[in-house]
Amino acid sequence: MLLAYLKLLAVLLVSVGLIVFMRRAGTRGPGAGTAPKRRIVTRVICGVLGILILAAAAVGTRQEVLRSYAEAAEAANIPVRVASLPRPDFPGIPDAGSAVPVDSCRFLLKFLVGDQTLGVIRPVQVKEFELQWPKDRGRRVEAGLSLPGWTLSFAFHLNGVTAWRSADGRGVEVVASAHNDFNLDAPHHRSSGTIETYSEVVRLDEAGTHVDETPLLSVTPAPRAEWIAYQLLMPVRQDDPLKTVSLAQFVSSFEPSLRKEQSDWEQELRRAIPIQNESPPISAGGPALAARLGQSSLLLLAAALLLAQLFARRSLAFAGILACIVLYVALLDRAVLASQLARLSDRNSIIETRLTACAGVAGTFFFRQTASAGLDKVAHDQSAPPTLREAAGRMHNYLRPPEANQSRVPSPPGRSPVCPPLCDRPSLSAFAVTPAHHRKPFFFARALICAHRRKLMSICALCGSPCRSCRSPSDQPVVLRGRSSPACGGCLGGETVVVVPSCRRGSAFVGAFSRLYGEAPSHSSGGLNRSRWK
Amino acid sequence: MSGGLGLMGSPAEAVAARRTSVVSGLLWREWIAHQRMLQLALSVWLVGGWVLMIFNHPGWIIAYGVLYGWAAGQAFGGAEASEGTEEFAFALPPTRRQRYLARLAAGVASVLALTVAPLLTIVLNLPQKVWGLLVESGFTDPFPHCESRLLYVLAVVLPLAFFALTFPLAANSPSRRALGWAGLGGWLGLGTTGAASLVIKPWTPLHGYVWCQALAVLGTGALAAGYAFYLRKEGLSRPDRTPGEGRRAFWLFVVILLLVCLLFIVWSMRVSTRVAVPANRHAPTADTALPQDQEANDAARVP
């Protein structure tokens, strides 16, 4: 800390020395005179306005930080009803693996939107309904959820309910035949579809990364969000009085089920690419700062112009004041980071607050190393909740500089690389220039990266084996073809290929592809002879 | 001045001292007269190069330097003409030769300072190092290094060439009206250079260095010719404007604008001609292939 102050002092002293020297050089000597200043009234007005803008930036930044915590706490504390008794039983089912229609049943239907930026699902909004079967047969439950720039509307109705005894004969599962027309409208993603529901938890859709614009008069950007929507249809007993819990408790108890809905493709992709399609801005200078500040940058520029009117040499004063304003923004950034790190490490805070702080820490522009060190500390803190440790580790990876990432190409613990040695042949020179944090031994990640670099054109089979998560004989591989170009030559040995099975998981991969890169690859389905790729 | 001469030992030393004091006085005069312009140029560099780090490539310095070279040529060369005091200035003790050379030296020094210093900051990543004393990221990562040395050379030569073209024109202009013509001459030179560069392609190394040498010869010749004319120039102090001048300037501006548009059209036609290759000259690539061609290509790729 002392060293930082000394550095600041040294820079200030040099700046003041330069100013004094130039002032003397410009005002001494024959014929030299002082440049005319603005009138005192003009200077007072400009000075007051400039200082007001700077003060408002500090206040706005503080309000923005507090608002993010308040919103997270508010969302986490939304009351939701859950079953207080065990699941309903249906004793009339004869054998294991058989099913019977259910005469009457009670359901709790929830539509949930969460944020999965940190790798864990943080609830944002929920709508819940209670349905009675068969009373509500054909009743359309219509509602919508809206977030900044993102709207999900749906129309749900039950068609039938079946009780099914599992093959091992132990459990009974209530399977609802339902119909849901949903419509998602996001800035860069629009989808609509129909889901025939047969399970309790259904992932409706996700809309990629969403970053709000930096609010006016704030130097802290709104936290990024990766929203994901679920539909949960849970059977409850008729005599269940239901209990009320907070949304955060509900989501944490249900998270394994929610996560199970993520396809293996996406889970591995998430491991391979810590934050989808984005890395922190590097070596960007003023334009990146302006992009980060959004409209606030114009206000700060105006403040510099106003304050420059206080001086006789306004052009030089503008340069100096602009430098001071950038330092001021850095100071605010450091203060916000210190506040976020304090909340992140505070063991007395609730988990939602700490997770919000974890997301906020990654938003720093000038102090990524400090942020990364703080996140690393929490990621290795055994006393921290596992969810928080996982989130902190994820954000730590996100903030690590590419040079640091180049040395780590680990496989996830206990997993063998997906690719056979064919994919790791030395001719894969494309990865020498690929952003290092993408450099993982998963062929689909590589393919996505190549596509991102517009070098991947025909996405076909690298390995010759279909996705290992789809080993069912009914899964036919699908060859995805993107745009083609001669530039493909340097990429993955000339033939960049991914086999995607035509099952739901493969479709999820295609969806992820189009969400990530804004264009869906064209499909060319057909029997792909596996041996010909070997 | 006379007291100073009294302290000198010999007449030769006294003459040399007087010459030095005249030259230093002329230089000081240039600083006093043009310090606002120099401060403005310095501020632009400080903001663009050090505070916001927009000037992180020699291309920026070429644009910045060319504009400054043009403005400095106008300002340093035609200061007295624009003020309408040239006739009286010639009556003062400094000779025309001293005036011309002192102003030329001041102008060239300023152009060099405002092009070489930004280039050095780019090469040495100095802004990032200074910001690195205070922050850890964002402003500290060095920008990608520009490998082309030619661009660095052009970033010095082009502004100097523009200065060398506009300075003698401005110095020999007898009034502000003619000074305006000199400025337009500079812009015409800029347009001609741009048009010629489309043909010469100075960004290729061989052409680029030949281009630089040609500009150096042209600039030196212009300065020498300007010097020769300046020695014989009739010092006049004319009114700023004459009747009808504004209208002529307007029509001149329109003609130049039309010429620029014409050049742009010709250039875009050249580019479009280069891109439009007959389709049957090449095998269809995947970008241009019909679906059946695409399938045929794919089938051929399968081992």
Chai-1 contact restraints between the chains, C-beta under 6 A:
chainA,res_idxA,chainB,res_idxB,connection_type,confidence,min_distance_angstrom,max_distance_angstrom,comment,restraint_id
A,K7,B,L133,contact,1.0,0.0,6.0,A-B,restraint_1
A,V11,B,L133,contact,1.0,0.0,6.0,A-B,restraint_2
A,G31,B,I32,contact,1.0,0.0,6.0,A-B,restraint_3
A,A32,B,I32,contact,1.0,0.0,6.0,A-B,restraint_4
A,I282,B,D141,contact,1.0,0.0,6.0,A-B,restraint_5
A,S283,B,D141,contact,1.0,0.0,6.0,A-B,restraint_6
A,S283,B,F143,contact,1.0,0.0,6.0,A-B,restraint_7
A,G285,B,M53,contact,1.0,0.0,6.0,A-B,restraint_8
A,G285,B,F139,contact,1.0,0.0,6.0,A-B,restraint_9
A,G286,B,L52,contact,1.0,0.0,6.0,A-B,restraint_10
A,G286,B,M53,contact,1.0,0.0,6.0,A-B,restraint_11
A,G286,B,I54,contact,1.0,0.0,6.0,A-B,restraint_12
A,R313,B,Q39,contact,1.0,0.0,6.0,A-B,restraint_13
A,S315,B,Q39,contact,1.0,0.0,6.0,A-B,restraint_14
A,S315,B,L40,contact,1.0,0.0,6.0,A-B,restraint_15
A,S315,B,S43,contact,1.0,0.0,6.0,A-B,restraint_16
A,L316,B,Q39,contact,1.0,0.0,6.0,A-B,restraint_17
A,L316,B,S43,contact,1.0,0.0,6.0,A-B,restraint_18
A,A319,B,S43,contact,1.0,0.0,6.0,A-B,restraint_19
A,A319,B,L46,contact,1.0,0.0,6.0,A-B,restraint_20
A,A319,B,V47,contact,1.0,0.0,6.0,A-B,restraint_21
A,L322,B,V47,contact,1.0,0.0,6.0,A-B,restraint_22
A,L322,B,V51,contact,1.0,0.0,6.0,A-B,restraint_23
A,A323,B,V51,contact,1.0,0.0,6.0,A-B,restraint_24
A,A330,B,V135,contact,1.0,0.0,6.0,A-B,restraint_25
A,F365,B,G138,contact,1.0,0.0,6.0,A-B,restraint_26
A,F366,B,V135,contact,1.0,0.0,6.0,A-B,restraint_27
A,F366,B,G138,contact,1.0,0.0,6.0,A-B,restraint_28
A,F367,B,E136,contact,1.0,0.0,6.0,A-B,restraint_29
A,R368,B,S137,contact,1.0,0.0,6.0,A-B,restraint_30
A,Q369,B,E136,contact,1.0,0.0,6.0,A-B,restraint_31
A,S484,B,A286,contact,1.0,0.0,6.0,A-B,restraint_32
